[in-house]
Amino acid sequence: RDKSRDKSRDKSRDKSRDKSRDKSRDKSRDKSRDKSRGKSRDKSRDKGKDRDRSRSRGKDRERRHDRKMLAVSNLSRNVNEDHLREIFGNYGRVKEATLAIDKAAGLPKGYAYVEFFEERDAEKAISHLNNGQIDGNVIRVEHQGDRKRRLEAGPAIPDRRPAATATRRPAPTAPVRSGGGGDRDRERGGDRERDRDRDRRDGDRSRRDDRSGRDKHDRDRGDRDRDRDRDRSRSRDRRDKDKDKEKEKDKDAEKESKE
């Protein structure tokens, strides 16, 4: 009996020891896991904060750059970048002036970008030059970002359709349904696209007319040059003939004097 009691006591002690050891190991593992998770979470949070900071800094830089960059619209074809630097240089130091050029036609598109070193100089130029005149055209001066937003919102294009279309009968009124505004918006969008296509076609025609006018001018100039060359050659021939006649007369006079 004593032996069996001792064995049971030893077994119970071993079991309790094993349980305590397992518990201590599990606790240490859980602690290490919690620490590693907490560190990874902190690192990810710090990275997210750094990203947000870098994004905000990048946005601030873009805003500052946009406040220094001006868009100048409705320029004539006679205006070049040197003119813009000279005109806008009266209100501050100009960093760069870039004129938009149509690569296909090789002509200015009618707008340009002027960048200042200081934001206050750009504001001063807007206040003095917006709605002013350059080469007879009333120009529009605004921040580059404002021009982008204005164009994205859809510029107001004048209706160039003939007046006869105004005599059309009005469309029959139908009961208003939900979603009808979408159809109207689509119709307006289609009208805007048609007007834009007309403007593009008009611009292409004007460019072709300009090219044909230049070609005519060049042909006329070439014809004039050829006519001048002909007249010069004829006058030279006449002079040579007159000289030959005078020489013959001199020879005849010498012969007569000898006789």
Secondary structure, DSSP 4 states (H G I P E B T S, - for coil): -HHHHHHHHHHHHHHHHHHHHHHHHHHHHHHHHHHHHHHHHHHHHHHHHHHHHHHHHHHHHHHHHHHHEEEEES--TT--HHHHHHHHGGGS-EEEEEEEEETTTTEEEEEEEEEESSHHHHHHHHHHHTT-EETTEE-EEEEHHHHHHHHHH-------S-GGGGGSPPPPP----TTHHHHHHHHHHHHHHHHHHHHHHHHHHHHHHHHHHHHHHHHHHHHHHHHHHHHHHHHHHHHHHHHHHHHHHHHHHHHHHH-
